[in-house]
Amino acid sequence: MSGPFESYPVSLVHRLIEPGPTLMITTAGGEWPTVMTNGFSMPVRHDGTLAVVIGPWDATYGALHRSRECVIAIPGLDLLETTVDVGNCSSADTDKWEQFGLTPLPASSVQAPLIAECTANIECAVVDDTLVESYDLWILRARAAWHLPETGAVEFHHRGNGTFSETGTVHDLRHRMTKWPHLT
Amino acid sequence: MSGPFESYPVSLVHRLIEPGPTLMITTAGGEWPTVMTNGFSMPVRHDGTLAVVIGPWDATYGALHRSRECVIAIPGLDLLETTVDVGNCSSADTDKWEQFGLTPLPASSVQAPLIAECTANIECAVVDDTLVESYDLWILRARAAWHLPETGAVEFHHRGNGTFSETGTVHDLRHRMTKWPHLT
């Protein structure tokens, strides 16, 4: 347990990221922990390996270079406006936790905080920065993850232009996953 | 024009990918063009640079190594079952175009075909394969893109376990994008 959260298997965190939700990302260090909004992410392997794009225009970039750790948090639809606003100011000059009423919770394996108001949190370490200089692309590995089971929370997806689509009807095609039954 | 499609700006293809839709990817070469289903992708820059994970377990992997080109196609909800089935057999032994009634259309800048039944197609070149050996992660750059404007087509998102969520209600928060007005 961490705050309201239950443990979530690291080997299944791809399920949190693969639908393409808008994310918030926290790091430790500085006057307050940084928190940013991110729409450029993907799973890389079915073992907790993830990729995110975080560039020098983000205060998170320097903190990630120094600390080599972050938390990826998944906001539900109730945080839509907050998530957009978090993405339109900078942790360099704003304590976003105070400004937006977000609550940092201690993580289990990294210094970066969980976000209590999100539906899931993934504690991550940087495992490869080969493409950071050329593409601002960081390879992360989940160390631990947390979620609120059974909330029915709906995530949302940035459409790249300031509009956001919430998750709609879910279709169960697990019976057609004949080549990949181990994923279902 | 290419078949039913109108040209779409390469500089805006992040809008097609950022919501996290399930993709189909084609390559040229072999007995027939390969076509696969993919859920691990993201935009990397707001200039047509994208990332996808395609591994040696995919027939596409060898074709991509040889041809250095592919087409990323975005299926609408009418292709949900087809897209899942495309992902559960192999182009190594199956002509999926024939089997699933998909229509290849000539692209303008690559040998790989567009998929006529999809709502958008992005013609891509491999621009960086540094992380292919370690993470099967390919950096692509869009050369041209095509879409069906004004169809209201709805994409869908793999939830990582054989269930898929369609795009739901869209929320317009462009007025809150005060730091990133150029994206709206």
Interface residues (C-beta under 8 A of the other chain):
Chain A: L12 H14 R15 L16 I17 E18 P19 G20 P21 G39 F40 S41 M42 P43 V44 R45 T49 A51 V53 L80 E81 V84 D85 G87 N88 C89 S90 D128 T130 L131 S134 Y135 D136 L137 I139 V154 F156 H157 H158 R159 G160 N161 G162 T163 F164 S165 E166 T167 G168 T169 V170 H171 D172 L173 R174 H175 R176 M177 T178 K179 W180 L183 T184
Chain B: L12 H14 R15 L16 I17 E18 P19 G20 P21 G39 F40 S41 M42 P43 V44 R45 T49 A51 V53 L80 E81 V84 D85 G87 N88 C89 S90 D128 T130 L131 S134 Y135 D136 L137 I139 V154 F156 H157 H158 R159 G160 N161 G162 T163 F164 S165 E166 T167 G168 T169 V170 H171 D172 L173 R174 H175 R176 M177 T178 K179 W180 L183 T184
